[in-house]
Amino acid sequence: MRLLFAFLGFVLLTAATPAQKAPPVARTASGTYVLGSPTARVKLVEYASYTCSHCADFSTQSQAVLKGRMIASGSTSLEFRHMIRDRLDLAAAVLARCTGPRGFFPTSAAIFAAQPVWLKRGIEFQEVNAARIGLYPRPAQLRAYADGAGLTDLVKARGLSSAAIDACFADGAEVDRILAITAAAPAEVDSTPSFFINGKIVPHGGWAQLEPALRTAGAR
């Protein structure tokens, strides 16, 4: 648990500096979140899963330049689209969105940063308890997996109460919306993370491959 909160503290300390105006966050009609200026010349779309190690690597490696410079400058925006792979991933997505538009991206970064801790716990918990939890209704299943992995503690540290968390897991329309975002992914999205720049898919790769493509498109 100490390691989990150490990761969380790291993310908070490496966020935008107080002197920097926070970029806007908007929610689209489909329920995805967009970070950055609506007039940004470079529009980046990311399809990602919270249980994907490559997605966690991208989140950590891109943070300083993508969010700290390119998005902060107004040249670039980032739309995050869920690619749900399993129940732990879905539970993490519900909790990230439970923190609201302003909290979504920082909470996602915290979840990715702590992935080595909570994902291991979650897999072990699932192996022991899957049969029992499979008898629960969906909200209780997701809450049980979040509790077992330690994800609930992570978002409580960000200010969410147990009552708020319960309400988010009980919001069936929002959970269905998350799953619909995954179902609507184009056929080109065959792995995570996958990226589109101004509507065109980028060849598979991490931050080292994406950064030059963003700069070519006009990110600064």
C-alpha positions, 0 to 999 in steps of 0.5 A: 500500500505504501508503494501505491501511494508513493506512485500517486504522490509522484504523479501529483508532484509532476503535474502542471505547475501552479503558475501554469493555467490548466488546459480545458477539459470537455466531454464529447457526445459519446462520453469521451474526454478531451484535454486541451484547446478545442481550436488545437491544430493537432488533435490526438486520439488515444485508445487505451486500456488501464490494464495494458502495460504499454499504455502505462509506459506511454502515460509515464513517458509522454507526461512531461512533453505531451501534457506539460508542453504540447497541450499546455501550449494550446497546439495539441489536444488529447482525446482518451477513448477506452478500450476495455479488455477485462473487469479490472480495466472496466472498474478502473475506467469507472473510477477514473470517470467518477472524479469528473472532467477535471479529475479524469486525466490526473486520475488516469495518470495516477492509475497508470503510474500505480499499475504494477501494484494494483494490477498484480493485486487485482489478478491475484484477487480475481483468481481466488474470488472470480467464481463467487463474484461472478454471482453478483450483479454488475455494480457489485462485481466491479466494486469488488474488483476495485476493492480487491485491487486497491483501486478504491483506495487510490481514488479515495486518496483523491477525494472520492467518498465511498458513497460517491464510488458506489453511485458511480458503479451503480450508474448503469448508463455510464458503464454502458457508455464506457463499453460503447466507446470500446465497441465503436472503435474502428477496425484499425484499432487492433492493439493498445495503445493506438493513436490517431493524429488529425483523423489518421492512424499512426503506426504502432509504437510508443512515445518515442515514435509518436512524438516526432509524428506530433511535431511534424503535424504542428505540435509545439 
